[in-house]
Amino acid sequence: MASPFPNLPYLIDNERIITESDAILFYLACLKGREDLYGVDFEEKLLLLQLRGVIKDVASEISDLIYNPNYNEQMKEEFLKEDGFIQKKLVFLNKFLVGKQFLTGSNVKYVDFWFYETIQLLQKLSPKMVEKYETFAVLTGNIRKLNGIETYLKSPRFNANKTFSNQIHSISNI
C-alpha cells in the first residue's frame, strides 16, 4: 500500500503508512492509549493548537536562519536582537510558563516535546538568549527527567553535540 503523501519521516504499521511528524506522533499516542497528550478537553486542545502555532513560528525562524546558505554572524545578530520577532515570542512563552512544569501545567503534552526541541536549537545558536528565560530551564529539565528520555540522555547513543536535525546547517559546527 502506498502513502497518499509520501515523505520522510514515515511509519509503517501493518498495512498503514503514516507520514508527517505530527501525524506520526498523534498515531503513536493513540496507539499507546495516550490521547491525553493531545488535550483532555476542548479548551486544552485549543490551547495546545495555539501553542503549537507559536512554537512553529519560532522554529521556522530558526530554520530559515540556520539553513540559509549565506548564513553569517550579522544575520545571527539581527535574528537575536532585543526587539525582534523571536524575542517577542520568547517573552510571551516565558510569561505563559511561569509556575508551570510543562506548557499547560503539570502534565506533559505533545507540544512540550516540540518546544524542547526548539529550545535546544536556540540554545545551540545562542546560550545567552535562552538563559534569560528561567522558565525554559524548568520545562527542559522536566522533559529530561521523563522516563525514557532520561534513560536515553544517559545512554551511549546520546550525543550532546548533535542537533535533532539530520541535515547540515550552520549550527552543526558551533
N, C-alpha and C positions, 0 to 999 in steps of 0.2 A: 504494500500500500504506500503510495506517495503522499507526501505532505502537500496541502494546498499552498503552503507558504514556506518553501524550502529555505533554510537559513541555518546559521550557526549561532548559538548552540542549539542542539536538538536533543530530545529524549525519545527513545523507543521503548514502549511498554506493551508487550504482546503485539497486537495489530495497530496500536495507536502510535502515531508520530506527532510529537509536540515540539513546536519551535517557538521562539521568542522567550526571552528570560522571564518576563512577568508571568506568562502562561505556564512555563515550566515550574516556577515557584508555587503558583497557585495550585497546580495539579498535585505536586508533591505534598503540599499542606493538606489538601483534601484527602489524598490517599492515606495519609497518616492520621486522619481524624483531627487535624489542627486548623479547621476553618476559622477558629478564633484568632489566628494570626492575621486575618483579613478584616477583623472587627466583629464585635459581638452584637451590635445593633445598628440601625440606620445611621444614627448620629456619629458613631465611631467610624463606620465605613466611609462616611462623607469626609470626616476629618482626615482619615488616612489618605484618601484620594487627594485632598488639598496639600497635605504634607508631601506626598509623592511628587506632586507638581512642583513645589518649591525646591525639593531636593534635585529633581531632574533639571530645573533651571540652573542650579549651581553646578551640577555635574557636567551639563552641556557646555557651560562657560569654561570650565576647567579643560574639558576635552578639546574645545576649539583652540585654546591656548597651547596645550602640550603637544597636539598633533599638527600644529602649524609648521610647515616646512621652513618658514622664515623666523621661527622662534628665536628670541634674543632677550637679554636682561631688561631692555627698555620696555618690551611688551609685557614682561612679567611685572615690572614695577607699575605699569599702567593698570594691569589687572588687579593688583593688590592695593591700589590707592584707597585712602580712608573713606572717601565719599562715593566710591564705585559701586557698581551693581552687586558684586559678591559681598562686600562689606554690609550692605543694606540687608541682604538676605540672611547673612550670618548673625547680625544683630537681632533680627526677628526670631530666628531659630533659638538663639541663646536665651532670649527673654521667655520664649514659649516653654523652654525646657526647665526653667527654674523650679526646683522642688520635685522634679520627676526623675525616676530611674531610667525610663525609656521615653520615647516621644509622646506617647499617650498616657503615661502614668507608670504603674508598677509592673505591667506585663509587656513582654516583648511582642512586637508586631513585625510584619514583613518589611515595613518602611525603615525600621531601625537598622536592618542589615544594609539597605541602600544608603542610609545616612552614614553608617560606619565606613563603608567603602569610600564614599565621597570625602569624609573627613580624613581618611588615610591618605588619599591622593593629595588633598590640600596640605596635610602635614608634611608630606614629602616635598611639596612645592615651596611651602613657607611655614616652618615650625612656629615662628613667632606669631603669625596670624592666628593659628589655631590655639596657641597658649593664652591668648587674650580672652577666650571664651571658656570659662571654668566648667560650664555645664557639659561641654563636649567631652571633657576628660571623664566626667561621671558616666555619661552614656557609653562611651567607648570602653571604659573599664568594665561596665556591667555586661556588655556584649562579650568581651574577652573571658568573663567568668562563666558564661553559659556552658553547660555540659556539651561536650563535643567540640566546641570552639576552643575551650581551654586545653583540652587534650591535643587538638591539632597544633595549637600555638607552641606547645611544649615538645612536639614530635620533631624528628629529624627531617620530615617532609617540609616543614615550615621554613621559609627563607625570608627574613625580615627586609632584605634588600630588594626584593621583587615587589612590583605593584600587582594589582589584581588583573591587569590587562595582559594579554598575550601578544601585544603588539609593541613595536618600538616607538617610543615617544621621547620628548625632551627630558622628562624627569627620570627616565630609566638610568641615566648616567649621573644623577645628582647624588 
